[in-house]
Amino acid sequence: MKPNKSLHKHNAGSKFNINGKADNSEGIRIENEIISLAKLPAENPNPVMRLGFDGTILYVNNAGVPFMRTWNISPGDKVPENIYQMISGIADGSYRDIEIECCDKIFSFTVVPIANEGYINLYGHDITQQKLADDRLRFQANIIQNISDVIYAFDLQLCITNWNAAAEKLYGWKERDVIGKSVFEATGTKLDPKKQEELGRVLLEKGIVRTQIEHISKSGSTLYLDSITMVHKNGDGQTIGYISDNRDITDKVLAEKAVKESEEKYRTMIETAQEGVWILDAQRNTKYSNARMAEMLGYEQEEMYGKPWHFFVNEKVQIILDTKMRNPGGKKAAKESFEYTLKRKDGTSLWVIINSTPLYDHEGSYSGSFSMLTDISKHKKAEDALAESERRYKELVTNAKSIILKQDARGRFTYFNEFAQKFFGYTEDEIIGKTAMETIVPKTESTGRNLIKMMKNINEDPDKFSVNINENIKKNSERVWVEWHNKAIFDQAGNKTGLIAIGIDITERKKSEDALQEARQMLNIALENAGIGLWEWDLQTDEVVWDEKLEKMFGLKPGSFGRTYSDFENLVHEEDIPHVQKSLKNTIEKGLPFETIFRIKLENRKPKYISSKAFVNKNKAGKAVKFNGVCFDITGMREETEHLLLALNEELLRSNKDLESFAYAASHDLQEPLRMVISFTQMLEKYYKDKLDETGLEYIHYASEGAKRMYDLLNGLLDYSRIHKKGKAFNVVDINQVLNTVIKNLSFKIEEREAVIKIRRMPVVVADESQMIQLFQNLIANSIKFSTNTPRIDVSCRSDNNHHIFSVKDNGIGIEPQYFDKIFQIFQRLHVRRKYEGTGIGLAICKRIVEHHGGKIWVKSEQCSGSTFIFTIARMSAE
Ligand code: ADP
């Protein structure tokens, strides 16, 4: 309390002025009360004091004694100056309460000046507790006003009753704006009714509810609050409203939201990344793997979770990765990138690039690793393929059986493959860096060509001389011919850096080409002298080219031939045209060699005989496209041979005739005496049987056997020579009938050997019937005879335009190929008579009959698998 100076002045000897207040009724009431109290001052538990106007203590009750001690005075002394000042300040007559502290307590003294008595009474009571409560209240009000928490209260009608400064600041509403308004309106609550109901229920049940809430400020911005609302009760425990304490967490919520969003964003990014993402914990167990990572390793994402890394990394790589991913020295390892193989679920390996970063917790300890993996298996495969192709290419060039070399721009060898080294006889050291002129190219070729100039040209423009044949020289001075294929090489900027050359040794080819050249010249001379003309006929363009010799042969002037096929045909004798056409047709269609003789018409002269031969060229499809042929004049030759032939023929005919007549006569005439020998030998045997000894009988037996055989031979010979002689005019003969007769004639043998004879459909032919019977009979009889097991014989026939082709097939002993011709000669047999009976005439007769019918006979056989006799009979126009 501030001392009043004017009162102090007044205090010096002047009286208290108590006018004015002394007669007011409140004053009287209090005074009376005090008076009554003063009557019992000693019992009063509250301190009571009486002072003189000068501050002297006139009286003090028991409860006031502690003040004396505190002030260190006794009654009769003056109160301390500061106390006196408080009292004198009210000495103007008004009542006042003053506060005095004593013994850690606060006392309120009512100062009552009793002016007319000349003293002042002080009635005190302990207000320590009340004071503390007041302070607390004041303090709390202060706190509520100044606290950063947003605090407001609302009554049971949910209308705002209190609204602190923080609320004003946060919501933008002043307290006066919101008092009495609905709490929802004031705070802009956006709560769905269900949640609101729920919160209300909890609040009523528990008296307090905490929730995170979204409000709208006056300016319309969204606020996030951590809100505690509690029930407000009065002293009687009655609910009188609610107090809500809110903390603004808008920034935190927004930051959290932002973090969540960005986390979401990164998670999506990682999850959908094209790279594999793999997070391991400190123990190397999989903490996370994104979809791509799982896919790369062939797992489901969940399958990988928690699995230790050695599931996916083989041991060798583990060791390397461990040192790279971990941080052994405690220092933070740098980000690492390396290429390794991982183990896929199916056991295969996967090549990846791993970008790995070690992870550390907030204390700096290693907590795992974050790795990004890129699948480079395709790239690796391509790399391997490239390396392989390079290796193969190198191998190819090194081991090639061709000379391969490279020269730089100045013509010095930079590469010389192994083959080239061997071929030319130089080692790599000897040749690399040297020029061709210094080593493998002679100055002058054996043809006399200057090679210095040639090399200069090639080096200047290899592509212009891309193919070049020249003579080369080996280290041992041997000369060789090489066909070179040159190609210029350029750097990336397009500058010529040299050439690459591939060489083929053509020395041998060159030699044979030279020989061919010589042979060609010789041939020309020969053609010239032999009177051979050359021709060519292109079937596609019908162009016919003749050389001069041919034109001369045909009586034409050089260059006057018309150059088409019909121009040629016009020169051929009409009668021979069909025959020439047929030959050409056979060659074109059947691929037979072309060889023909025709006559050419010459004015006023005898026709010339021309022999022509040709070969035909075919295209890829096998079609004839071109004839290359020769013609030679055989007129002179022909005339000569014709004469000779005629003479020979006549001679032959005559001699044949003689022979035939002789054979016929001999066999015929010998038959009679032989028959006599036979009958007399038989008689000798019959009548002198008893008179002869065993040897005599044996001799007779041999004689009769020999005679019989001779008889057979003579008969055969007679048959043989009769074939021409007795040949009747040909008739229409049904071979089916012929074979019936043959089967009948051979029935005994057939039955004896149980032969099976299969006869297919036979044609009707124009022939000598009895000869046909003989022919088939001989063949079938042989088939039965020359077999060791049950004979099976197949007789068949097919026909073409010109012939009937018969075959008699058996399952007999067969014939060795070297005897295929021999067996058709007369008296030729392959076996002794004891084994297979016979005279050796049968097949000779068959041959004669067949030839008599314009055909041929031959045999096909393999030993032990039977024989097939095939013969043809010319078809007659009468058929
Ligand atoms: P022959 O039958 O009287 O001996 P051929 O002139 O008929 O005389 O036959 C000549 C030879 O040809 C026979 O001795 C025999 O060696 C052989 N030959 C003929 N036909 C057959 C056949 N079907 N199978 C095996 N050999 C045969």
Boltz pocket constraint, residues with backbone or C-beta under 6 A from the ligand:
constraints:
  - pocket:
      binder: B
      contacts: [[A, 778], [A, 779], [A, 782], [A, 783], [A, 786], [A, 810], [A, 812], [A, 813], [A, 814], [A, 815], [A, 823], [A, 825], [A, 828], [A, 829], [A, 830], [A, 831], [A, 836], [A, 837], [A, 838], [A, 839], [A, 840], [A, 841], [A, 842], [A, 843], [A, 844], [A, 867]]
      max_distance: 6.0
